[in-house]
Amino acid sequence: MELWIPITFAAAFLQNLRSALQKHLKNAMGTTGATFVRFGFGVPFALFFVALLHFGTGYPLPRPNPVFALWVVIGGLAQIGAQALLIHLFSYRNFVVGTAYSRTEPAQAALFGLLFLGDRAGMATIAAIAVSVVGVMLISVARTAVNAASLVTSVFTPTAGIGLLSGTFFGIAAVAYRAASLSLGAPGYLMQAAFTLASTIVLQTLVMLAWMAWRERGEFARIAAAWKVSALVGLVGATTSFGWFTAMTLQQAAIVKGVAQVEMIFTYISAVFFFREQVTKLELFGCALIVAGILGLLLFG
């Protein structure tokens, strides 16, 4: 088994955990604060990963270059933009449609990987990504009044457009992170991923600090009051991102993000077995499509 596969599965599991912790924080602070802790409290852990690799295992520090800096800025800002669009979706009554379309990230990452990095995917890989994306979209709407048919007809609605744009920014961010890590060239995929993560998360923290100082100063007090859970979010979030960056250094971003759709399976299993939620036929079908798509990517990606 190629190394990027278990790394991706582990990152998907941790992302599910991080999302649950961030939802818990929503009770203590606003959306911006809950989003910030993912970056701000992740900085010490991201820097620790770099220090551990450098001082603990002897990896030399990479030498950043203008290309690396450009991709870090593009990726970091694109990810913040994607998150902001997702948050904006919740102001719409039919936000579920937009959320479903934001899940097109892997398909869009495949396009941007081809355009910017020359990453090429065979027809079997593209088909597997498409199957998993459809599965995720179906699960996203399974418990709402939206059905599969109306999901297709709603493609030209504002919420669908915002969701697609969010997926676009997420796709750009994924490809940018891979490009940034690869542009370092050395000294190895672990240090390249860790250094890219540290650089990106510091940039994102500074951007969000500036935003909160300008528009939402009240969040600082709420973040400070919930620092213990915030620190846990930072640890899990930084570890998750380290996993994504490492996997995307080893494999095309679109394929990694396609396999990462397994996160929805983890979420679904938690809902069914821990919260005793009822199963719908559409959810089962969506899960089956995700599994089929992931198997296709593992076999043909």
ABEGO torsion letter per residue (X at the ends): XBAAAAAAAAAAAAAAAAAAAAAAAAAABBAAAAAAAAAAAAAAAAAAAAAAAAAAAGBBBBBBBAAAAAAAAAAAAAAAAAAAAAAAAAABAAAAAAAAAAAAAAAAAAAAAAAAAGBBBBAAAAAAAAAAAAAAAAAAAAABABBAAAAAAAAABAAAAAAAAAAAAAAAAAAAAAAAAAAAGOAEAAAAAAAAAAAAAAAAAAAAAAAAAAABAAAAAAAAAAAAAAAAAAAAAAAAAAAAAAAAAABBAAAAAAAAAAAAAAAAAAAAAAAGBBBBAAAAAAAAAAAAAAAAAAAAX
